[in-house]
């Protein structure tokens, strides 16, 4: 497949207005999803500002510095959400997950050993998180779950779905555009012939 053909097919895609319109609509929809998380933006900004003084790791030191910080609108909320925070990974044991899974679901002989090894490997990651005090990072405090759900539960899924839809639409268009323009017999009778379809699908997948 020649690069010239690939780029020619790629340029052909963006000569079609409907793809630009589809992309603009997707961006508008994604902006609408992102705006759903903006209702707590002031609180997130406050957390970001105050942690420059208190540090980002919760604990006794964090609680004291936060209590001594100047009073602001969201201070009491943040204190309530972070006071007495403990590292959940200190006592977290992955083997407990294995025990629960084994008790709930029937595990075939031989498979239990595979699962056991899996959760032992998971324990290494847990131990690493414990060393880093990962669970004590304040992040966005009470807004953390909302932001992560918006990002990974909604926005990322939307972007992936839109990308595949765009790639599919482009592949369908490029695959049939020669017939629509009545140039199929001319194009497919050349030396490249139907191998041109490879460049078409590559261009659509690259863009998607």
Helices and strands as residue ranges (DSSP letters): H 3-13, H 17-35, G 38-40, H 41-54, H 60-68, H 75-82, H 94-104, H 111-131, G 134-136, G 141-143, H 144-148, I 149-155, H 156-180, H 184-187, G 193-195, H 196-207
